[in-house]
Amino acid sequence: MKAFRTLTGTAAPLMEKGKPMSNVDTDMIIPKQFLKTTTRTGLSKGLFHELKTKADGSENPDFVLNKPQYAKASILIVGENFGCGSSREHAPWALLDQGVTCVIAPSFADIFYNNCYKNGILPVRLPVDVCERLAAQAGGANHVFTVDLETQMVTTPDGAQHTFDVDPGRKSNLLEGLDEIGASLTSADEISEFETKRRLMTPWLEPAN
């Protein structure tokens, strides 16, 4: 997993009726017809498919990620309860395949939130009014934001700074680029020592030769 430390990049606001879009479920993020693969590549073609594609299959020029200035956005600004719905790890995979490594929202669905950390995406929670201001700025001429995980700070194009909370363990893993398995392997010596002691203390649990 790629480490996340400081990200400076284009922020794309996902809007609906002038406000960051809320209750975006995982089927909207990556519809079910794109879930046949078990690989993490090529999923960006299905990302927000119903939003970025017209009924006739042509590209919707009004969708934010179809606009040239946001085509390489690495930050997504959205509304409340992002990632709700069914549990599908393809949702963060699709965002990563698009190049999005940070999502800013007032709240996230729990499973999606956890899956982000497992796949190297930083989910940043900020108050509703702050997210609305950030989305408005991202919709302007300058939409380059900086997200610093070490200092837990989002810096907007006008220089304003907003702090966010993050679990210390998850922060450490992201900074080091460790998923749950990688984090476990940092204690490989201790695990090996425990297994050796366990075999000596409970030999009857060992498989017969």
N, C-alpha and C positions, 0 to 999 in steps of 0.2 A: 504494500500500500504506500502511495506517495505521501511524504510528510507535508503537513500544512503548517506554515509559519506566518508569513506575511503575504497577502494577496492584494495587488493593485491592478484593477481592471475595470472593464465596462460593466455597469449595473443595468440590468433590463427590468423595467417595472411591468409586472403582469396586471393589467388593469381591467376593471369592469365598472361602467357607469361613473368614471372619474375617481374611483378608489381602488386600492390594491384588491385583487380578486380573492375572496374568502371561500372556504370549504372546497378547495380544489382536491378532488379525490385521486387515488392512484390510477383509476381507470382513465381519468382525464390526462394524467401525466403520461401514462403508457397504456393504451388500450389493449384488451385481452388478445386481439389477433396478432400482436407482436411478441407474445410471451412464449412462443414455441422454442426459442433458442435458450440454451443454458450458458452461452458465452456472453461476455460483457461488451462486445463490440457490435457496431452496426445498429444499435438501438435508438440512436438519435433520430433516425428516419421516422420512428413512431412517436417521438416525444411531442406531446400536446397535439396529436394528429388531428383531432376534431377542431381545434382552434386554428391551426396553421393551414388547414386544407379546406377548400370550398367543396360543396356537394358534388361538383363535377370532377373533383380530383385535382383541380388546379390549385396553385399556391395562393393563399390569402395574403395580399400585400399589406393588410392592416394589422396582421398579427405581429407582435413586437419582435420576436426572434427572426422574422422574415425581413425585417427592415435592415438595410446595410449597416447602419451605425450600431446595431445590436447583434449582428450575426456571430460575433466572437465574444459575446458576453460571458463572463466567468462568475458573475454575481446575479442572483435573481431576487427581486423584492416582491413579496406577495402579501396576502391578507391572512386572516385568522384561520386556524385549523387546517393548515396545509398538509397534504399527504394523508387525508382521512380515507376511509373505505377499506378495501381488502388489503391483506398483507402481501405485498409483492416486492421482492428485492430488486426486480427489474426497474422500479421507479428511480431509485438513486443511480442505478447503472445507466439508465437513459440520460439522466442529467449529466453524469460524468462523461458519457460519450459525446455529449453536446459541448462539453468544456466548462460546465457549471460546477464549481467546487465550493460555493457558499450560497446559502439561501437565507434571506432575512425575512422574518415574519413575526407577528405578535405571538403566535402559538402554532404548535405542530401536533399532528396525531402521534401518539406515543411510539407505535411500531415504526413508522416512517422516520421519526426522530432518532430512534436507536439505530436503524439501518444506515442512516447518514454517517454516523460515527464509524460504523463497521466498514464503510467503503471509502472513507477519506473525504467526506463532505462535511463542512462545518455549518451546522444549523444555528443561526443567531436569533435569539428572541429579544425583541425590543417592543416598547409600548405601541399601541395602535396609532396614537397621534404622531409618534416619531416615524413609524413606518410610512405613514401617509406623507410626511414631509420628505422623507428619503425618496419615495416613489416620484413625487413631484419634481425633485431635483434631478433624478435619473431621467426624467422625461424632457429635460432641458438640453441646452447645447453642450454642456459639459456633464458627462455621465460617468466619469472615472472616480471610483471610490477606492479606499484602502481599508482592508480588514486585517488587523494585527492580532493574532491569537495570543502571542506572548503577553501583550499589554491589555488584551481583551477590549479592544477599541475599534470602532468604525469611524473613519474620517471621511466626511462628505466633500464634494467638489469645492464648497465655499469655506472649507477648513473647520467646520463644526465637528466636534467629537462626541461620540456616544459610547458609553461602556456597556458591556454585556457580561452576563454570568455564564460560567461553564464549569462543569464538574472537574475537579483537579485531576482525577484519574484519566478521564477522557481527554482532557487537555494534553496531558503528558503523552498519551498514546498518539494523538494527532501530530504533536510536535516531532515525535520520533518516527512517525509513519508506521505505527504498529496496529494491526487488527487484534482481535482477541487471542488468536492463536499465537501471533508474534509476541504479544505481551506475556503470554504464558511461557514461551520459550526463553524469555529473559531470566526465568527462574529454573532453567534446565538442571543446574547443579543441585539445587535444593530438591527438585522433584526426583532426581536420580537417587539422592541420599535417602529420601523418604521411602522409595520403592525398595531399596536394599534392606532397610530396617524392617519394612513390612514383611518381606520374604523370610527374614530370620525369625520374626515374632509369630508369623502365621504360615508356617510351611505347608499346612494342609490345604491352603487355598491355591497352591501352585498346581498346574496341570501335571498329570502323570506322564512319565516318559514312555 
